């Protein structure tokens, strides 16, 4: 830290992304990436001709991509916001809709970045405890009079709320924005995007990072009322108008045309997830009933941190969170069947060693 | 605007990027892009294989690109910060180093975004008037006790300060950051990057958008003391850790290997600029003695706005600023010789019409 950093950021606790060690080739099951590559249409679209135009600025309005997304969801382009990964939408939303006066609420076990944004933007936020079974108690979010932020399905639990429950939350907080982060919804969750047609205070956030195999391209989008999207644009045009590069825009457009491919990848991941649940049961693990591309699981034989460490020594990365509430668990991304079988073989070996 | 937007942003005046009209094919001389494509190494690097890995997150530390830039400038990687276009560094720097208490100073005629960031982050900023000849009076920046932000060369004037002048400013403000925005320095300005070895309070900001033909890739970098770079990382890891996508990182690495190509493009642009100055003189224009890839020029025959409009009607875009201090001028980006000749032919026609 320099002596020049202004005071308010000196004690900031930053977000720590999943590790990306380079000392060996790992089976990466730690950052919820898709194990499948982008579609052929995306590969074809990023041609030499496309790359040769990189001397020109991208379209700051992202018109073509907005048009594609608007058609896909049957909304107008004025209901769509495009961002450099969905983290950027979350950041802009905390800026635009939260403050010391306008507080925020979100679950105490959820995407770790919500708390970071809360601290960064001096938001008076409250973390609502999950129930003992790790589900969200929707009563905590009814009539709260603060901005509501919920990941649905939630991470790292993988558990979903119903659209009816989301609607109750949206209706009961008419003076506040309800942000539903649907990063993982394509793997079996319940999208509330249709509610945007009825409620001006609902913002639904999506990403290309998981179900569209493009974590490396950095592309997120939000669907909301014209006015909420205008607010996000106001923040964008005050920070970084050219926030999306040309190649990511092109890839994002091409991916929509190949929607069937991505939905079949999701189906495949769901199949491997259900297979993995069975394998984990056989190995004596408990897990939450995930609607996502990861499983939150714990063993009665080995503690979460030790299991994570031993997997890493054996070339498999999963994610472990040190928070005492969930430190027994690891979050395992669903990879290919081959990757999962490797995980299970190594796990069997680890459990045998530990049991000796 | 929605009723949910928090009060502090309700009156924000956002940045307006140069127009990108799509109604016809324009000769684009309005956003200071390079007329030359990226190098062959960049085209080769963005292969299908590279694109097929987009399912994986990029390296949030941008290690390889930092290594390349560190070698190019003979610094350590800890002195390099990478960003989603240099606008993002400016935004992060205003966040990190400016506030209501720690004010900022910058020229009243300069990159329009400084003022936007000042407003966005509630900074107590002061705009220092340029001298009558549009040069910066360095006395305005000595011992100011505020964060100093100067584009060198300045835009839209194209005029440079010497490294000695920059050093005086840096020395006289030891308790504040001095940010030098060198977006246009490769076209003949004086880089102060070597001063970073001596002064902990100097941050030099660069971009791939102009001299490296990659406005479409969104890539900027800063060079500064380890501590200043740590501060910028603190903001990055609190807002958007994966701020640079994989393809832009790859393109940025490949471009460094092709440095000679880009420097020869710069030389070519400088040649066309000097040719253009002569042509503008012949057409009766006055202009400032640009060190950049644009010329700030005015005619005694036609007002800036009218000239801009008539050029647009004839298929040529230049940039006009409505601020009364500079409304007589237009900013003309240096394109290819063919593009410039087209501009001059049309200008001659316009001037004849106006003189009738």
Interface residues (C-beta under 8 A of the other chain):
Chain A: X1 X2 X3 X4 X5 X6 X8 X9 X12 X14 X15 X16 X17 X18 X20 X22 X28 X31 X33 X34 X35 X36 X37 X38 X42 X43 X46 X48 X51 X52 X53 X54 X55 X56 X57 X58 X59 X60 X61 X84 X85 X87 X88 X91 X95 X96 X97 X98 X99 X101 X102 X116 X117 X119 X120 X147 X175 X176 X177 X200 X201 X209 X213 X214 X215 X216 X217 X218 X225 X227 X228 X230 X231 X234 X235 X237 X238 X239 X240 X241 X242 X243 X244 X245 X246 X247 X248 X251
Chain B: X1 X2 X3 X4 X5 X6 X8 X9 X12 X14 X15 X16 X17 X18 X20 X28 X31 X33 X34 X35 X36 X37 X38 X42 X43 X46 X48 X51 X52 X53 X54 X55 X56 X57 X58 X59 X60 X61 X63 X84 X85 X87 X88 X91 X95 X96 X97 X98 X99 X101 X102 X116 X117 X119 X120 X147 X175 X176 X177 X200 X201 X209 X213 X214 X215 X216 X217 X218 X225 X227 X228 X230 X231 X234 X235 X237 X238 X239 X240 X241 X242 X243 X244 X245 X246 X247 X248 X251
